[in-house]
Amino acid sequence: MNSKAELISNLDKIHTTELGKERIKRNLCLDTDDVVNWCIQKIQDASSDIFREGKNWYISIDNCVITVNAHSYTIITAHTNCKRNSNKKQNL
């Protein structure tokens, strides 16, 4: 099974911690409290590029990278690939 199919087949296991939730919201300037669902939607997007390197999956889409632990399915962090505009928020 390739990495993308493996991750997609385990979407129900994806979660994050409270600190992770705040870090992801801050790093991506998200205007949603449901960051796990936001990340899952990005992972499911057909245009997402998913690859596994070592103990983590990396999901690249819409100028952001989401990092998910491959064993626990914890969203560790997410960050943008471009300069952040603090006045612009991404909506769910």
Secondary structure, 3 states (H helix, E strand, C coil): CCHHHHHHCCHHHCECCHHHHHHHHHHHCECCCCHHHHHHHHHHCCCCEEEEECCEEEEEECCEEEEEECCCCEEEEEEECCCCCCCCCECC
